[in-house]
């Protein structure tokens, strides 16, 4: 018979990656799933575009939120990235998928601006 006064012990977890680092990046498939999930909320296109741009250009969160529209040249397909943590600023090419997403986002931003005036 079990003694009900003895507290039950929580199971212990075992770290199976002792001595090794686990994977610290997302695969392209995982990012695509994240983008599709992000599209389902109220600001879905904006969030999905932010995820796509951050993934494609290896941006930190602070670098992503510091982006301005004048950092993006949709006609030449270039993105100016100001790096944080003593990184060097650089210019990155933008893919056709990113250009389409950014143009759509810019169009909705202009509409929103007109509505607020």
HELIX and SHEET records of a PDB file:
HELIX    1   1 UNK A   28  UNK A   38  1                                  11    
HELIX    2   2 UNK A   44  UNK A   57  1                                  14    
HELIX    3   3 UNK A   61  UNK A   65  1                                   5    
HELIX    4   4 UNK A   69  UNK A   71  5                                   3    
HELIX    5   5 UNK A   96  UNK A  116  1                                  21    
SHEET    1   A 3 UNK A  72  UNK A  73  0                                        
SHEET    2   A 3 UNK A  78  UNK A  81 -1                                        
SHEET    3   A 3 UNK A  90  UNK A  93 -1                                        
END                                                                             
